[in-house]
């Protein structure tokens, strides 16, 4: 079976000592498609290096992460535009709003989010949304920008059932990862009410490792634990979960 990790930071320094071995573990587990979100310009070279080393498996996004929206964010957005003009990417991401770390940059974050949504429409690409402590603010922007050509993934979805329906109404798939295995994650309590056609898999590695690895470094091979949890939630074979979610990812990313 082909398994797709729609969100993994394979360039993270936490993988510097064993990156190739970690990727090989994922490949051995059937995880053969890795979609790589951008953070800011300082990570671009490392992303390109990953793509060079794994051209059949690594697919890159371009964007400015909301927690990296600083005083120079307009320069960073120009970097995003310049890279988009030069080469192919598969999504604009990860973009959005994060009010967990810093609420003082809310207006700048909203502006960066809007501008990058507009870039996604220009290039006919999906968006990959980062949202932390900011559902209302994210939905405010999505309400302004909603259109038939806006689509993508709500990465690391941790909202309520009602919020999941709202995300889906904006043509977003729900990115489901390690949180679904947490006792206090809550999304497992309503996920079976969401049709599997709206779900894609992700790890967000090296973050948010699923049970039984919670608190440790996450990696893409641990998608098998997430698939097992979803198989139990949907009462389907793990193979079906892998197949359906990979097909969903193909519809989003076009590959």
N, C-alpha and C positions, 0 to 999 in steps of 0.2 A: 504493500500500500504506500501511496505517496502522501507524506505529511508536510504541511506548510506552516512555518513559523512566520506569521505576518508582522512580527515586531521583535527584533533582537538587536542589541547593541554589541555586535561581535567585535567591534574595534575597541571596546572598553579595556582600560589598563588592567582590569581584574583578570583578563585572559592572556596577558602578555607572556606568562610562563608556560602556558600549555594550549595556546589557541588552536593549533592544528590538531592536536589530540582531541580537544573538546569538540571540534567540528566533525572529526572522524567518528566520534561516539554518536553524534547526531545522525550522520549519514548511515551508520550501521543500524540505527534504530528506525530508519525509514524517513527521517526528516531531511528532505533534499532541496527544499526551497526556503531561502532565508531573505526576508525583506528588512532592509536596514534603514532606520530613520536617521535623519540628520539632527544635529544639535545646534552647532554654529560653525563658522568658517574654520575654526581651529581643528575640526575633526575631518575636514574634507579629504585631505591627503590620505589619511588612514582608511577612509571609506573606499577610495579609489584603489588603494593597495589590496584591500580585501577582494574587490571585484576582479582585479587582475589575477589574484591567486586562485579564485574560485569562480571563473566566468560562467559556469553552467549552473551555479547554485545561488549566487549572491545577486540581489536586485536592489538598487539604491533608490532612496528618496532624497529630496532636497527641501530644506526649510530651516526656519529658526524656531527653536524650542522656546516656549514662553518664559521659562525661568532664566533664559539667557537674553531676554529683552532688557538691555541696559541703556546707558546714555548713548551708545553708538549703534542703536538698533537699526537706524535708517541705513547706515553703512552695511550692516549685516544683511539687511533686506536687499541691498544692491548686489551683494555677493550672491544671494539666492537667485536673483534675476539674471546675473551674468552667467552663472553655471547652467541655468535652465536654457539659456540661449545657445550654449555651446554644445550640449550633448543630451542624450536621452536619460530620463528618469521615469520611475514607475508610479510616483505619488509625490504630493507636497506634504511633508511631514517630518518630525511631528510638530504640529502647530496647535495653538489653542490658548487657554488661560489657566494659570496656576496661582491661586491666592493662599496656598499653604505657607509658602516661604516669605512672600513679600506682597502686601496689598497696595503699596505705594505706586506701583507701576501699572495699575489696572488699565488706565486709559491708553498707555503705550502698548500694553499687551493686546487690548481690543483692536487698536489700530493695526498692529502687526498681523493679527489674526485675519482681519478684513482684507488687508492687502494681499495676503498669501492665498486666501480663498479666491480672490479675483485672478491671481496668477494661475491657480488650478483651472479655473474656467477658461482662461486664455489658452492654456496648453492642453486642455481637455484631459486633465489628470484628476484622480481621486485625491481627497485630503485624508490625513490621518490625525485625529484630534487627541490632544492631551488635555485632560480636564481634572483638576484637583481643587476641591473646595470651591467650585466655580460653575456648577451646573446652570444656575440662572443666568450668569453672565455669558456663558458659551451659547446657551439657547437664544439669548437676546441677539447675538451676532448672527447665528444661523437663521433666525427668523427674518432678519434684514436681508440676508444673502440667499435665501432658499430659492431654488429654481430647478428646472428639469435637468440641467447640466451640473448640478452640485451633487456629489456622491462621495462615499468613502467609508472609513472605519472609525468608530468611536473606540479608540484604543483603551485597553484596561478598564472596561466598563465596570463601575462599582455602584451604579445608581439604583433607584427603586424600579419596580415594575412600570409605574407610570412614566418615569424618566426614560426607560428603555423604549417604550412605545413612541415617545416624543423623538428620540434619536432615530428610530426606524422611519418615522414620518419625514425626516430630512434626507432620506435615501442613504442612511448609514447602517453598515453592518456593526454588530457588537463584537469587539475584540475580547475574547474570554481566555484568561490565563490562570495563574496560580491561585488568585483570590477565590475562585470557585471551589477550591478544596479546603479553604479556611473555615473553621467552626463559626467564626464571627463575620464571614464574608457576605452572608445574606443573599447573594444573587442566586445561590443554589436553591433557595426556597421558592422562586418563581420562574426559573429559567425554562422549566418544562412547558410553560405557557407561551413561550416564544418559539415560533417555528424555526427549525434548524436551518432553514434557508437564510436566516438573518445572522448567523453565527460564523465567525472565523476564529482560528486558534492563534495564540501568541504566548511567548514566554516573558517578554520585556527583560530577558536576561542581560546582565547578571542580577537583576532585581526580582523580587517577588517569587521566589522559588515555591513550588507547591509542596503540600504535605507529601512525603515525610521529610522533605529537605528545607522546610521553612526556617528562615534565619541564616541559611547558608547561601553560597553563591549559586545562582540559577544558571542553567544551560539548556540549550535547545532539545537535547535528548529527553529532558523531563516533560516534554509535551506528552509523552506516553502516559504519565500520571494524570494529566489534565484530560486526555482522551478517555481514560478509564472512568474518571468522575462523570464526564458527560454521558458516557455509555450507560452508567447507572441512572443518571437523571432522566435520560430519554428512553431508557429501556431498549437500547439498540446495540448491536455488535460494535466493538471498537472500530472494526474495519469500515463500517458505514459512517461512523462519525468522522474518520479521517478522510474518506472519499468525498462526503458532502461538503465538509468545511474547506477542503482543497478546491473543489469546484467553485465554491463561493468566492474564494480568493482569486481564482482565475477571472471571474466576472468583474471583480473590482480592479485588479491590476492589469488585466488584458494580456496575461501571459501565464 
